[in-house]
């Protein structure tokens, strides 16, 4: 009666929080996923979750199956890893660089899991802000680059990890805290606090301010997210961060998070990989682990579109 695909779809629904996003994660249409759930519920004779609720509310039957999924799916992944080792391809090298100051929150748990699962793989991690990581990837100096700025390079494939919303952090007493959303002109008289990277790698400039021909009154940089939040909270400026990085501070009332533009500013994070590495068992497993960890630990991310 039950199949592994049923457990995987329930698990995806819980992580994605909507049928649309779960279908995206599973590379299915929403119609196909709805049909699969309907078929399973008819087999079981009971409903698994309440439709049109956000976040998704599971029934007792749905929660019981999620318990089963949480138990079985990690065992399945472990068995698949063992089989990959038996088939060869266990050893290798995974040298990576990240172009994202906020990525350590989900990348470090991913790396910890990966080290346990693939102890034979040589693993190394570097910041991608002190050199050009994508050309290094193309040369073979690196094996993976985490980036939000894909560049068309021969032999390089970009695997989408997840989509997130970029939000503006303002101090709680700021006049902008009461606006429904931020327009570019709102930043013309403000100090914008950013990480110390080139402007053409910051979405708040390339996709929000520059298209409107708006320049902030001043730009100030900071290496650390916590320092940026302290500056914002004390009224020294505003800053743009991924929703998952900002959630830790806005949820505690330290700062206020505001949407950029009426429809929001959405970005996608990618894993850049050389095409010849895509089929390596340890690389496939790293990508799956990275996606699972990010959806389990980050607030507000969704399946890449």
Backbone as CSV, one residue per row, in Angstrom:
resi,resn,N_x,N_y,N_z,CA_x,CA_y,CA_z,C_x,C_y,C_z
1,UNK,0.828,-1.215,0.000,0.000,0.000,0.000,0.859,1.262,0.000
2,UNK,1.866,1.289,0.872,2.754,2.443,0.942,3.986,2.225,0.073
3,UNK,4.452,3.288,-0.579,5.664,3.229,-1.371,6.605,4.339,-0.911
4,UNK,7.879,4.169,-1.222,8.856,5.169,-0.810,8.535,6.547,-1.390
5,UNK,7.997,6.579,-2.613,7.686,7.872,-3.222,6.638,8.628,-2.405
6,UNK,5.738,7.879,-1.748,4.736,8.536,-0.911,5.407,9.231,0.276
7,UNK,6.362,8.541,0.899,7.057,9.140,2.038,7.888,10.343,1.599
8,UNK,8.504,10.235,0.423,9.312,11.348,-0.081,8.445,12.568,-0.381
9,UNK,7.250,12.351,-0.935,6.383,13.485,-1.250,5.841,14.143,0.019
10,UNK,5.497,13.344,1.027,5.054,13.924,2.296,6.171,14.727,2.950
11,UNK,7.371,14.166,2.924,8.529,14.853,3.480,8.764,16.179,2.751
12,UNK,8.676,16.155,1.427,8.871,17.368,0.635,7.797,18.404,0.936
13,UNK,6.558,17.951,1.143,5.465,18.874,1.446,5.698,19.566,2.775
14,UNK,6.164,18.825,3.760,6.439,19.443,5.056,7.556,20.481,4.951
15,UNK,8.610,20.163,4.193,9.735,21.081,4.092,9.395,22.304,3.235
16,UNK,8.614,22.099,2.172,8.327,23.191,1.245,7.160,24.052,1.699
17,UNK,6.257,23.475,2.485,5.135,24.226,3.068,4.011,24.558,2.092
18,UNK,4.063,24.056,0.861,2.946,24.230,-0.066,3.076,23.194,-1.167
19,UNK,1.937,22.864,-1.787,1.951,21.889,-2.869,2.786,22.377,-4.049
20,UNK,2.703,23.673,-4.336,3.440,24.224,-5.476,4.938,24.054,-5.267
21,UNK,5.437,24.441,-4.077,6.869,24.353,-3.816,7.326,22.907,-3.696
22,UNK,6.479,22.042,-3.107,6.836,20.622,-3.006,6.943,20.000,-4.392
23,UNK,6.040,20.358,-5.277,6.094,19.839,-6.652,7.369,20.290,-7.341
24,UNK,7.771,21.541,-7.102,9.020,22.039,-7.687,10.216,21.240,-7.188
25,UNK,10.244,20.976,-5.888,11.367,20.233,-5.322,11.457,18.829,-5.892
26,UNK,10.303,18.231,-6.189,10.269,16.852,-6.677,10.278,16.775,-8.196
27,UNK,10.352,17.932,-8.850,10.352,18.004,-10.319,9.067,17.381,-10.888
28,UNK,7.944,17.689,-10.242,6.633,17.241,-10.700,5.755,18.466,-10.944
29,UNK,4.687,18.276,-11.693,3.698,19.335,-11.791,2.826,19.307,-10.547
30,UNK,2.199,20.434,-10.232,1.317,20.469,-9.073,0.162,19.485,-9.250
31,UNK,-0.322,19.357,-10.482,-1.420,18.438,-10.763,-1.013,16.996,-10.483
32,UNK,0.201,16.625,-10.912,0.671,15.250,-10.698,0.839,14.958,-9.213
33,UNK,1.347,15.939,-8.461,1.533,15.733,-7.031,0.190,15.633,-6.313
34,UNK,-0.760,16.480,-6.687,-2.096,16.419,-6.090,-2.753,15.071,-6.361
35,UNK,-2.578,14.573,-7.588,-3.149,13.268,-7.946,-2.520,12.158,-7.110
36,UNK,-1.208,12.262,-6.872,-0.525,11.244,-6.084,-1.054,11.215,-4.651
37,UNK,-1.247,12.394,-4.064,-1.785,12.455,-2.708,-3.228,11.930,-2.658
38,UNK,-4.015,12.319,-3.639,-5.406,11.862,-3.674,-5.484,10.345,-3.774
39,UNK,-4.628,9.771,-4.625,-4.599,8.314,-4.798,-4.228,7.627,-3.481
40,UNK,-3.217,8.157,-2.783,-2.796,7.551,-1.522,-3.888,7.672,-0.467
41,UNK,-4.527,8.832,-0.388,-5.592,9.018,0.610,-6.768,8.087,0.336
42,UNK,-7.053,7.853,-0.931,-8.136,6.918,-1.269,-7.769,5.497,-0.875
43,UNK,-6.498,5.141,-1.051,-6.048,3.815,-0.635,-6.170,3.640,0.873
44,UNK,-5.747,4.690,1.600,-5.750,4.609,3.062,-7.122,4.849,3.660
45,UNK,-7.980,5.537,2.916,-9.302,5.851,3.428,-9.297,6.961,4.454
46,UNK,-8.307,7.822,4.409,-8.245,8.942,5.357,-7.413,10.072,4.763
47,UNK,-7.667,11.285,5.254,-6.976,12.470,4.770,-5.633,12.606,5.471
48,UNK,-4.608,13.080,4.719,-3.260,13.194,5.268,-2.898,14.627,5.674
49,UNK,-3.499,15.609,5.014,-3.233,16.997,5.385,-4.431,17.845,4.986
50,UNK,-4.519,19.025,5.589,-5.632,19.934,5.345,-5.278,20.835,4.171
51,UNK,-6.088,20.813,3.130,-5.822,21.618,1.944,-5.938,23.111,2.235
52,UNK,-5.201,23.881,1.447,-5.263,25.350,1.465,-4.943,25.938,2.841
53,UNK,-3.970,25.311,3.522,-3.476,25.887,4.772,-1.997,26.207,4.598
54,UNK,-1.547,27.301,5.189,-0.134,27.679,5.121,0.276,28.275,6.455
55,UNK,1.184,27.640,7.199,1.879,26.416,6.830,0.943,25.205,6.763
56,UNK,1.380,24.179,6.055,0.558,22.980,5.864,0.263,22.332,7.213
57,UNK,-1.023,21.991,7.440,-1.421,21.274,8.653,-1.677,19.821,8.313
58,UNK,-0.931,18.929,8.963,-1.078,17.500,8.728,-2.061,16.893,9.722
59,UNK,-2.802,15.906,9.258,-3.694,15.162,10.144,-2.867,14.173,10.961
60,UNK,-3.522,13.466,11.884,-2.815,12.463,12.687,-2.201,11.392,11.793
61,UNK,-2.948,11.004,10.744,-2.421,9.994,9.814,-1.196,10.527,9.080
62,UNK,-1.245,11.792,8.652,-0.110,12.387,7.964,1.108,12.491,8.863
63,UNK,0.889,12.869,10.122,2.000,12.973,11.063,2.641,11.617,11.326
64,UNK,1.805,10.570,11.373,2.360,9.220,11.592,3.232,8.798,10.417
65,UNK,2.803,9.113,9.198,3.605,8.766,8.034,4.888,9.606,7.974
66,UNK,4.826,10.842,8.462,6.032,11.658,8.514,7.048,11.082,9.500
67,UNK,6.557,10.519,10.595,7.457,9.838,11.528,8.172,8.687,10.827
68,UNK,7.400,7.939,10.030,7.985,6.828,9.282,9.012,7.342,8.273
69,UNK,8.680,8.453,7.594,9.604,9.026,6.617,10.901,9.468,7.287
70,UNK,10.781,10.099,8.461,11.972,10.560,9.176,12.862,9.401,9.595
71,UNK,12.262,8.241,9.787,13.035,7.056,10.168,13.646,6.352,8.964
72,UNK,12.852,6.198,7.901,13.276,5.368,6.779,14.152,6.104,5.771
73,UNK,13.830,7.352,5.468,14.555,8.042,4.392,16.051,8.208,4.691
74,UNK,16.447,8.558,5.935,17.891,8.590,6.210,18.547,7.218,6.051
75,UNK,17.824,6.145,6.428,18.376,4.804,6.242,18.545,4.489,4.762
76,UNK,17.579,4.919,3.965,17.672,4.708,2.523,18.872,5.456,1.954
77,UNK,19.057,6.704,2.358,20.201,7.483,1.883,21.509,6.798,2.275
78,UNK,21.587,6.281,3.512,22.788,5.599,3.971,23.068,4.351,3.141
79,UNK,22.013,3.594,2.839,22.182,2.391,2.022,22.654,2.752,0.619
80,UNK,22.115,3.827,0.067,22.528,4.258,-1.268,24.004,4.650,-1.276
81,UNK,24.460,5.298,-0.189,25.870,5.647,-0.095,26.736,4.391,-0.057
82,UNK,26.305,3.406,0.735,27.067,2.163,0.832,27.150,1.468,-0.521
83,UNK,26.040,1.473,-1.242,26.046,0.845,-2.564,26.969,1.591,-3.518
84,UNK,26.986,2.925,-3.412,27.883,3.705,-4.258,29.333,3.358,-3.956
85,UNK,29.642,3.148,-2.663,31.006,2.758,-2.308,31.352,1.392,-2.887
86,UNK,30.405,0.471,-2.784,30.640,-0.866,-3.320,30.858,-0.826,-4.826
87,UNK,30.174,0.094,-5.478,30.304,0.198,-6.936,31.543,0.996,-7.342
88,UNK,32.246,1.542,-6.367,33.423,2.363,-6.670,33.074,3.834,-6.585
89,UNK,34.045,4.677,-6.801,33.811,6.121,-6.781,33.697,6.689,-5.387
90,UNK,34.304,6.019,-4.399,34.201,6.522,-3.033,35.246,7.595,-2.740
91,UNK,36.392,7.469,-3.350,37.455,8.439,-3.101,37.349,9.588,-4.096
92,UNK,37.912,10.696,-3.729,37.878,11.843,-4.626,38.261,13.099,-3.884
93,UNK,38.020,14.232,-4.527,38.358,15.522,-3.952,37.179,16.453,-4.125
94,UNK,36.866,17.186,-3.065,35.815,18.191,-3.139,36.354,19.470,-2.507
95,UNK,36.989,20.284,-3.335,37.489,21.576,-2.898,36.474,22.631,-3.348
96,UNK,35.967,23.397,-2.407,34.899,24.346,-2.733,35.206,25.740,-2.210
97,UNK,34.520,26.710,-2.792,34.596,28.095,-2.334,33.182,28.651,-2.292
98,UNK,32.941,29.616,-1.410,31.613,30.200,-1.280,31.683,31.702,-1.525
99,UNK,30.706,32.201,-2.301,30.569,33.636,-2.534,29.358,34.136,-1.754
100,UNK,29.313,33.824,-0.487,28.134,34.143,0.320,28.551,34.227,1.776
101,UNK,28.522,35.437,2.355,28.922,35.613,3.745,27.980,34.903,4.714
102,UNK,26.724,34.748,4.319,25.722,34.199,5.235,25.548,32.690,5.116
103,UNK,26.315,32.043,4.246,26.049,30.640,3.930,26.536,29.646,4.975
104,UNK,27.391,30.081,5.896,27.933,29.124,6.854,26.850,28.514,7.739
105,UNK,25.724,29.214,7.908,24.645,28.731,8.765,24.128,27.366,8.326
106,UNK,24.067,27.125,7.005,23.598,25.822,6.527,24.712,24.983,5.925
107,UNK,25.801,25.637,5.481,26.864,24.891,4.831,27.673,24.057,5.821
108,UNK,27.918,24.579,7.019,28.709,23.821,7.979,28.011,22.531,8.424
109,UNK,26.703,22.536,8.737,26.044,21.249,9.022,26.075,20.295,7.836
110,UNK,25.980,20.848,6.624,26.071,20.016,5.423,27.432,19.340,5.349
111,UNK,28.482,20.106,5.578,29.841,19.565,5.513,30.063,18.516,6.597
112,UNK,29.524,18.753,7.797,29.666,17.774,8.880,29.038,16.434,8.487
113,UNK,27.818,16.487,7.935,27.164,15.254,7.495,27.948,14.587,6.375
114,UNK,28.456,15.387,5.457,29.181,14.843,4.317,30.469,14.163,4.760
115,UNK,31.186,14.762,5.691,32.430,14.153,6.179,32.170,12.784,6.791
116,UNK,31.074,12.682,7.564,30.738,11.394,8.176,30.404,10.348,7.125
117,UNK,29.705,10.771,6.056,29.252,9.824,5.039,30.337,9.460,4.036
118,UNK,31.268,10.379,3.771,32.297,10.168,2.744,33.677,10.489,3.312
119,UNK,34.150,9.718,4.270,35.439,10.027,4.901,36.620,9.927,3.934
120,UNK,36.433,9.203,2.814,37.533,9.026,1.867,37.721,10.236,0.955
121,UNK,36.745,11.132,0.913,36.816,12.287,0.016,37.593,13.418,0.688
122,UNK,38.576,13.944,-0.013,39.374,15.068,0.491,38.551,16.342,0.368
123,UNK,38.275,16.979,1.509,37.368,18.124,1.540,38.125,19.372,1.968
124,UNK,37.877,20.470,1.256,38.507,21.742,1.617,37.531,22.867,1.300
125,UNK,37.561,23.927,2.107,36.618,25.037,1.965,37.370,26.352,2.047
126,UNK,37.048,27.266,1.130,37.687,28.582,1.121,36.638,29.656,0.856
127,UNK,36.931,30.878,1.297,36.078,32.012,0.970,36.347,32.431,-0.468
128,UNK,35.266,32.717,-1.191,35.419,33.116,-2.588,35.532,34.609,-2.782
129,UNK,35.784,35.362,-1.696,35.821,36.812,-1.822,37.236,37.357,-2.004
130,UNK,38.245,36.525,-1.789,39.618,36.994,-1.921,40.219,36.664,-3.287
131,UNK,39.476,35.938,-4.134,39.939,35.600,-5.472,38.718,35.323,-6.340
132,UNK,38.938,35.068,-7.628,37.833,34.798,-8.555,37.590,33.283,-8.590
133,UNK,36.569,32.779,-7.880,36.415,31.326,-7.756,35.912,30.629,-9.020
134,UNK,35.062,31.277,-9.822,34.519,30.594,-10.996,35.592,30.279,-12.040
135,UNK,36.493,31.220,-12.366,37.606,30.836,-13.246,38.470,29.726,-12.646
136,UNK,38.642,29.753,-11.310,39.411,28.692,-10.651,38.700,27.348,-10.791
137,UNK,37.380,27.378,-10.745,36.598,26.158,-10.956,36.790,25.641,-12.374
138,UNK,36.731,26.516,-13.349,36.902,26.121,-14.747,38.296,25.553,-15.002
139,UNK,39.305,26.095,-14.284,40.677,25.595,-14.449,40.884,24.241,-13.781
140,UNK,40.002,23.882,-12.864,40.173,22.631,-12.135,40.790,22.811,-10.769
141,UNK,41.044,24.060,-10.354,41.591,24.305,-9.019,40.544,24.048,-7.940
142,UNK,39.272,24.244,-8.274,38.155,23.991,-7.373,37.215,22.976,-8.010
143,UNK,36.339,22.400,-7.175,35.370,21.421,-7.670,33.932,21.903,-7.540
144,UNK,33.700,22.906,-6.691,32.337,23.421,-6.488,32.429,24.843,-5.965
145,UNK,31.550,25.704,-6.455,31.466,27.080,-5.966,30.003,27.385,-5.645
146,UNK,29.735,27.879,-4.432,28.403,28.319,-4.054,28.286,29.790,-4.416
147,UNK,27.352,30.119,-5.314,27.254,31.484,-5.836,25.810,31.858,-6.133
148,UNK,25.539,33.136,-6.080,24.238,33.659,-6.509,24.357,34.392,-7.837
149,UNK,25.564,34.361,-8.421,25.825,35.110,-9.656,26.410,34.196,-10.727
150,UNK,25.573,33.368,-11.365,26.090,32.474,-12.403,26.644,33.236,-13.599
151,UNK,27.772,32.760,-14.097,28.426,33.331,-15.273,28.565,32.215,-16.299
152,UNK,28.261,32.521,-17.537,28.323,31.508,-18.588,29.776,31.145,-18.887
153,UNK,30.185,29.947,-18.433,31.539,29.461,-18.653,31.473,28.069,-19.260
154,UNK,32.317,27.799,-20.219,32.328,26.495,-20.876,32.637,25.401,-19.862
155,UNK,31.815,24.341,-19.886,32.061,23.192,-19.020,31.559,23.340,-17.606
156,UNK,30.884,24.451,-17.280,30.390,24.684,-15.924,28.870,24.582,-15.914
157,UNK,28.349,23.782,-14.994,26.905,23.614,-14.819,26.488,24.240,-13.493
158,UNK,25.346,24.924,-13.494,24.828,25.558,-12.277,23.604,24.780,-11.791
159,UNK,23.740,24.188,-10.614,22.648,23.423,-10.015,21.962,24.313,-8.980
160,UNK,20.683,24.667,-9.175,20.001,25.527,-8.197,19.812,24.814,-6.862
161,UNK,20.151,25.502,-5.788,19.986,24.936,-4.445,18.656,25.355,-3.831
162,UNK,18.401,26.661,-3.792,17.124,27.153,-3.267,16.968,28.624,-3.637
163,UNK,15.737,29.103,-3.525,15.414,30.508,-3.757,15.111,31.171,-2.414
164,UNK,15.547,32.417,-2.274,15.298,33.154,-1.033,14.905,34.583,-1.391
165,UNK,14.355,35.289,-0.405,13.998,36.690,-0.606,15.020,37.575,0.098
166,UNK,15.516,38.574,-0.614,16.394,39.576,-0.011,15.524,40.645,0.653
167,UNK,15.800,40.957,1.912,15.006,41.911,2.686,15.893,43.037,3.201
168,UNK,15.274,44.169,3.494,15.999,45.307,4.043,15.793,45.356,5.550
169,UNK,16.867,45.445,6.305,16.799,45.588,7.758,16.868,47.065,8.119
170,UNK,15.904,47.518,8.917,15.890,48.901,9.397,15.692,48.871,10.902
171,UNK,16.084,49.955,11.586,15.864,49.971,13.028,14.379,50.130,13.321
172,UNK,13.953,49.633,14.461,12.525,49.534,14.768,11.818,50.883,14.835
173,UNK,12.560,51.952,15.106,11.936,53.283,15.207,12.012,54.062,13.888
174,UNK,12.593,53.477,12.878,12.763,54.177,11.601,11.414,54.376,10.917
175,UNK,11.290,55.488,10.188,10.040,55.768,9.475,9.722,54.669,8.468
176,UNK,10.730,54.030,7.903,10.489,52.973,6.909,9.885,51.720,7.538
177,UNK,10.016,51.582,8.857,9.500,50.381,9.521,7.989,50.264,9.379
178,UNK,7.323,51.366,9.119,5.861,51.349,9.009,5.374,51.278,7.559
179,UNK,6.285,51.286,6.600,5.876,51.196,5.192,5.588,49.748,4.816
180,UNK,4.627,49.512,3.929,4.337,48.133,3.516,5.490,47.506,2.742
181,UNK,6.224,48.320,1.979,7.401,47.837,1.255,8.298,49.028,0.934
182,UNK,9.540,48.716,0.560,10.541,49.748,0.300,10.658,49.989,-1.200
183,UNK,10.769,51.259,-1.596,11.049,51.608,-2.991,12.477,52.142,-3.045
184,UNK,13.129,52.094,-4.220,14.531,52.526,-4.293,14.767,53.936,-3.758
185,UNK,13.841,54.852,-4.026,14.024,56.244,-3.596,14.121,56.370,-2.070
186,UNK,13.590,55.390,-1.327,13.671,55.434,0.134,15.113,55.380,0.627
187,UNK,16.010,54.815,-0.178,17.398,54.642,0.253,18.292,55.816,-0.149
188,UNK,17.744,56.782,-0.884,18.556,57.879,-1.413,19.170,58.738,-0.313
189,UNK,18.543,58.813,0.836,19.051,59.655,1.918,19.658,58.838,3.062
190,UNK,19.865,57.534,2.829,20.296,56.649,3.909,21.690,56.079,3.678
191,UNK,22.292,55.610,4.751,23.546,54.859,4.673,23.215,53.392,4.477
192,UNK,23.749,52.798,3.415,23.540,51.389,3.129,24.765,50.603,3.592
193,UNK,24.549,49.660,4.487,25.631,48.837,5.033,25.673,47.529,4.252
194,UNK,26.833,47.180,3.730,26.971,45.974,2.917,28.203,45.187,3.369
195,UNK,28.279,43.958,2.889,29.525,43.208,3.029,30.575,43.849,2.109
196,UNK,31.862,43.690,2.406,32.909,44.330,1.588,33.174,43.567,0.285
197,UNK,32.206,43.623,-0.630,32.349,42.995,-1.943,31.976,44.014,-3.012
198,UNK,32.318,43.682,-4.264,32.038,44.603,-5.356,30.534,44.828,-5.520
199,UNK,30.177,46.035,-5.923,28.760,46.380,-6.081,28.058,45.487,-7.088
200,UNK,28.784,45.059,-8.130,28.123,44.253,-9.158,27.815,42.837,-8.687
201,UNK,28.166,42.514,-7.445,27.816,41.221,-6.865,26.776,41.365,-5.759
202,UNK,26.197,42.540,-5.632,25.176,42.788,-4.606,23.840,43.086,-5.285
203,UNK,22.856,42.230,-5.047,21.556,42.374,-5.711,20.858,43.678,-5.361
204,UNK,21.092,44.193,-4.162,20.428,45.443,-3.787,20.842,46.577,-4.722
205,UNK,22.059,46.510,-5.267,22.495,47.492,-6.259,22.026,47.102,-7.662
206,UNK,22.408,45.890,-8.107,22.204,45.514,-9.509,20.745,45.328,-9.879
207,UNK,19.912,44.915,-8.925,18.523,44.588,-9.260,17.500,45.493,-8.592
208,UNK,17.955,46.415,-7.738,16.997,47.270,-7.036,17.319,48.750,-7.221
209,UNK,18.512,49.179,-6.866,18.849,50.599,-6.918,19.244,51.068,-8.315
210,UNK,20.157,50.349,-8.963,20.664,50.802,-10.263,19.595,50.858,-11.354
211,UNK,18.677,49.883,-11.448,17.620,50.018,-12.468,16.765,51.265,-12.280
212,UNK,16.669,51.766,-11.032,15.900,52.988,-10.762,16.786,54.229,-10.769
213,UNK,18.090,54.043,-11.061,19.051,55.146,-11.081,19.068,55.883,-9.741
214,UNK,19.118,55.101,-8.665,19.152,55.658,-7.310,20.457,55.251,-6.647
215,UNK,21.060,56.189,-5.930,22.308,55.946,-5.201,22.071,56.246,-3.723
216,UNK,22.480,55.370,-2.810,22.333,55.691,-1.390,23.222,56.864,-1.005
217,UNK,22.869,57.554,0.059,23.649,58.715,0.474,25.073,58.322,0.825
218,UNK,25.236,57.133,1.409,26.554,56.667,1.817,26.547,55.140,1.832
219,UNK,27.700,54.538,1.562,27.856,53.092,1.655,28.911,52.789,2.700
220,UNK,28.572,51.906,3.620,29.492,51.493,4.683,29.582,49.976,4.668
221,UNK,30.753,49.427,4.912,30.917,47.977,4.843,31.209,47.380,6.220
222,UNK,30.866,46.111,6.341,31.159,45.358,7.564,31.354,43.902,7.193
223,UNK,32.312,43.240,7.804,32.603,41.841,7.517,31.586,40.900,8.140
224,UNK,31.029,41.279,9.291,30.221,40.362,10.092,28.756,40.766,10.095
225,UNK,27.879,39.762,9.966,26.444,40.015,9.996,26.017,40.616,11.327
226,UNK,26.556,40.107,12.432,26.144,40.610,13.740,26.526,42.076,13.906
227,UNK,27.655,42.505,13.331,28.028,43.913,13.399,27.089,44.762,12.549
228,UNK,26.688,44.252,11.394,25.730,44.960,10.556,24.423,45.172,11.316
229,UNK,23.980,44.148,12.038,22.724,44.249,12.777,22.832,45.259,13.921
230,UNK,23.999,45.315,14.566,24.184,46.288,15.635,24.138,47.717,15.091
231,UNK,24.746,47.902,13.930,24.722,49.237,13.312,23.300,49.636,12.919
232,UNK,22.562,48.690,12.354,21.172,48.975,11.966,20.334,49.285,13.200
233,UNK,20.443,48.448,14.222,19.627,48.621,15.429,19.889,49.953,16.116
234,UNK,21.106,50.480,15.960,21.434,51.759,16.596,21.203,52.947,15.674
235,UNK,20.548,52.705,14.530,20.173,53.790,13.636,21.298,54.320,12.778
236,UNK,22.358,53.523,12.584,23.502,53.976,11.789,23.338,53.705,10.294
237,UNK,22.280,53.022,9.902,22.085,52.726,8.490,21.118,51.569,8.317
238,UNK,20.990,51.101,7.084,20.130,49.962,6.759,20.978,48.957,5.980
239,UNK,20.521,47.711,5.928,21.287,46.732,5.155,20.345,45.711,4.536
240,UNK,20.815,45.100,3.460,20.038,44.091,2.737,20.664,42.726,2.987
241,UNK,19.834,41.774,3.438,20.315,40.428,3.746,19.313,39.390,3.252
242,UNK,19.759,38.146,3.037,18.807,37.062,2.748,17.840,36.893,3.923
243,UNK,16.610,36.500,3.616,15.615,36.367,4.681,16.062,35.411,5.779
244,UNK,16.803,34.334,5.400,17.191,33.376,6.440,18.225,33.995,7.392
245,UNK,19.112,34.854,6.882,20.128,35.471,7.728,19.525,36.544,8.622
246,UNK,18.509,37.235,8.115,17.875,38.321,8.853,16.870,37.811,9.883
247,UNK,16.298,36.633,9.642,15.225,36.115,10.507,15.665,36.008,11.961
248,UNK,16.905,35.579,12.195,17.400,35.406,13.566,17.287,36.694,14.371
249,UNK,17.459,37.842,13.715,17.461,39.125,14.402,16.082,39.783,14.402
250,UNK,15.362,39.683,13.276,14.034,40.302,13.218,13.039,39.551,14.096
251,UNK,13.177,38.226,14.204,12.237,37.445,15.011,12.383,37.753,16.504
252,UNK,13.546,38.247,16.900,13.767,38.607,18.298,13.495,40.085,18.570
253,UNK,13.078,40.810,17.541,12.716,42.207,17.721,13.883,43.168,17.717
254,UNK,15.074,42.717,17.290,16.231,43.612,17.272,16.117,44.639,16.156
255,UNK,15.635,44.192,14.987,15.470,45.070,13.829,14.152,44.699,13.148
256,UNK,13.757,45.511,12.166,12.546,45.247,11.391,12.934,44.893,9.963
257,UNK,12.336,43.833,9.441,12.620,43.384,8.073,11.536,43.903,7.136
258,UNK,11.943,44.508,6.022,11.005,45.071,5.064,11.265,44.505,3.668
259,UNK,10.178,44.320,2.921,10.262,43.807,1.546,10.797,44.898,0.616
260,UNK,11.629,44.496,-0.333,12.164,45.415,-1.339,11.281,45.373,-2.584
261,UNK,10.529,46.424,-2.792,9.600,46.458,-3.915,8.294,45.770,-3.557
262,UNK,7.256,46.112,-4.276,5.930,45.562,-3.959,5.884,44.051,-4.083
263,UNK,6.615,43.496,-5.043,6.598,42.050,-5.266,7.771,41.330,-4.627
264,UNK,8.677,42.070,-4.009,9.825,41.460,-3.353,10.984,41.231,-4.307
265,UNK,12.160,41.061,-3.727,13.379,40.812,-4.504,13.839,39.387,-4.189
266,UNK,13.664,38.494,-5.165,13.971,37.075,-4.956,15.246,36.692,-5.707
267,UNK,16.050,35.869,-5.068,17.335,35.455,-5.619,17.467,33.937,-5.476
268,UNK,18.328,33.360,-6.297,18.565,31.918,-6.244,20.036,31.654,-5.986
269,UNK,20.303,30.710,-5.107,21.661,30.298,-4.810,21.962,29.018,-5.595
270,UNK,23.139,28.964,-6.184,23.521,27.847,-7.046,24.794,27.170,-6.545
271,UNK,24.924,25.902,-6.919,26.197,25.208,-6.817,26.760,25.111,-8.223
272,UNK,27.895,25.753,-8.460,28.560,25.694,-9.762,29.524,24.516,-9.746
273,UNK,29.405,23.640,-10.761,30.181,22.398,-10.797,30.661,22.165,-12.221
274,UNK,31.838,21.623,-12.368,32.280,21.210,-13.694,31.434,20.034,-14.169
275,UNK,31.106,20.039,-15.436,30.195,19.030,-15.981,30.716,17.615,-15.766
276,UNK,32.037,17.435,-15.784,32.599,16.089,-15.621,32.466,15.553,-14.203
277,UNK,32.117,16.437,-13.243,31.977,16.012,-11.849,30.544,15.714,-11.452
278,UNK,29.590,16.045,-12.303,28.184,15.947,-11.924,27.757,14.536,-11.560
279,UNK,28.318,13.527,-12.214,27.885,12.150,-11.994,28.680,11.432,-10.912
280,UNK,29.645,12.105,-10.296,30.381,11.472,-9.200,29.423,11.210,-8.043
281,UNK,29.387,9.980,-7.507,28.431,9.671,-6.432,28.530,10.619,-5.246
282,UNK,29.771,10.977,-4.834,29.890,11.845,-3.666,29.406,13.259,-3.968
283,UNK,29.535,13.710,-5.241,29.048,15.035,-5.596,27.521,15.062,-5.584
284,UNK,26.901,14.038,-6.142,25.428,13.970,-6.117,24.919,13.963,-4.687
285,UNK,25.603,13.210,-3.824,25.163,13.123,-2.429,25.371,14.451,-1.707
286,UNK,26.460,15.159,-2.019,26.685,16.459,-1.389,25.558,17.426,-1.747
287,UNK,25.156,17.437,-3.020,24.088,18.342,-3.443,22.772,18.008,-2.759
288,UNK,22.455,16.724,-2.633,21.224,16.320,-1.947,21.283,16.712,-0.473
289,UNK,22.428,16.485,0.158,22.585,16.841,1.569,22.471,18.344,1.762
290,UNK,23.067,19.121,0.860,23.005,20.582,0.958,21.563,21.067,0.855
291,UNK,20.804,20.508,-0.083,19.411,20.929,-0.240,18.594,20.539,0.986
292,UNK,18.757,19.298,1.459,18.001,18.848,2.626,18.317,19.705,3.844
293,UNK,19.603,20.003,4.052,20.010,20.783,5.218,19.488,22.212,5.141
294,UNK,19.554,22.817,3.956,19.090,24.200,3.832,17.593,24.303,4.079
295,UNK,16.821,23.361,3.546,15.375,23.416,3.764,15.016,23.114,5.217
296,UNK,15.843,22.315,5.883,15.556,21.964,7.270,15.972,23.052,8.249
297,UNK,16.953,23.880,7.885,17.520,24.818,8.853,17.264,26.287,8.551
298,UNK,16.927,26.627,7.311,16.804,28.040,6.946,15.346,28.470,6.890
299,UNK,15.077,29.642,7.421,13.724,30.186,7.442,13.422,30.913,6.135
300,UNK,12.334,30.525,5.479,11.845,31.293,4.336,12.415,30.924,2.990
301,UNK,13.231,29.856,2.896,13.735,29.467,1.571,12.694,28.595,0.884
302,UNK,12.777,28.527,-0.447,11.823,27.719,-1.217,12.569,27.039,-2.353
303,UNK,11.896,26.105,-2.997,12.495,25.399,-4.117,12.872,26.391,-5.205
304,UNK,14.066,26.198,-5.769,14.531,27.098,-6.826,13.629,27.010,-8.026
305,UNK,13.318,28.177,-8.601,12.419,28.216,-9.756,13.228,28.457,-11.025
